[in-house]
Amino acid sequence: MEERFPFHYSLLEYLFTLLGLLLFLLDIALDIWTVVSFYQDGAYVYMAVMIFLLLGSSVLLQVFSWLWYSDSLDRIETNVEKFANKHLLINPIHFLQLGVYLRYAGVIEISTTHFLRHTNSFTEGVAVYLNYDLLMLRLFETFSENAPQLTLMMSIILQRGELEIITGLKILTSAAAIASSVAMYHRGMRAFLPEKRKMSWISTGIYFLWNLLVIIPRVSALALFCSVLPCYIIAHFLSWWMLLFLAAWSQKTNYMEHSGWEWLFRAAVGLIWYFCWFNISTGSIKSKTILYYSLMALDTVMLLGFWCWKVFEYAGCWSSLSPYVVIPTLLGLYVIGILVKIIYYRWFHPNCDEKKISEPTERQSTFAPACYNIETDANQRPFLCAIAAAPAPAPAPAEPLTGVPSRHRKMAANFYS
């Protein structure tokens, strides 16, 4: 019997993958242009910070990509990845910082094959989980490169008191990258829901909106603080990141296949938490989110307070940038973002029982909707089990299904908790 995935990979998601690749390439081109512009202007400190952000983010992405490939070399499905594996190119490609492009090539290859040749649902499911890995990598890139770059560019504008073309373009592309990665991560989670509980584009829009409304005040407060006290932003980041890293460690995550690398995932989570909330554990998250947003609100108020204290003494700031307007506006956006988040979780977020995602079953009802689960068999590729949401009078024998790595199931269980 043919293996299959009960996942659906739509043409729209395929087009978004292509758009993501184009934005990724555009961002790299603008990064190079920015570094060259800083060099020509003699802004060597800014140039060094940009290069550090670019290299640090790229290395982080390549390490995650290489680890995920190392865990699944025997389950590679695309021709381009099989070719790279056969000729022992996986390691060199990641050493040259090209691992993300290899993943894009794999997703585009199998997606194009699926849409042009109308292949079976197995290839459609492979496209889903390959695309999910890309979404996770783009999420890491967003908060290790784009969000810090956005902070840097905004602080440069404040210090110079003028908006240049290159900094304006970088602000727009960084903001677009943040918005698109958050929204597409939300869309990627839809694959783990039964059809009757699929999230609409309205829910994606609300999810995107509340994240944007809380990220803008956070990044703006960091940029304002950095514009007047640039030497203290590093100390601020390191102190908060260490605290958030320890908080992620206390959650006892098991995202990575090898527990020895779990510290890297927790470090990446701490980096994301510096800008935005990201759930990494199941169960009730109300107390965690209340504590997180309360601490972030206090820190944002503190950053804005230091900026207000120094802004009248610092000649580089725009005279028209009044603290009496900026501070209430940013705090108002933050509060509105929290309210939109409450609306999303109250009416648009489809909570799903963790057991329905994580427990396998030997039978699947042909009549009842199901939540999907991923488990790993030591003797064969991972397989996908569908769990009936309600008993059916005549359950059909389970088919041998193929699925995705366990990290996808774990993140889906966290997302729908």
VENQUIVEN-V95593 format. One line per field, one symbol per residue. burial: + if it has 24 or more other C-alpha atoms within 12 Angstrom, else -. A space follows every 10 residues. Layout:
burial = ???
This chain:
burial = ---+++++++ --++-+++-+ +-++--++-+ +--++--+-- -----++-++ +-++-+++++ +++++++++- -+--++++-- +--++----+ +-++--++++ ++++++++++ ++-++----+ ++++++++++ ++++++++++ ++++++++++ +++++++++- -----++-++ ++++++++++ ++++++++++ ++++---++- --++++++++ ++++++++++ ++++++++++ --+---+--+ +--++-+++- +-++++---- -+++++++++ ++++++++++ ++-------- -++--++-++ +-++++++-- +-----++-- --+--++--+ +-++++++-+ +--+---+++ ++++++++++ +-+++---++ ++++++---- +++++++++- ---------+ ++++++++++ +++++++
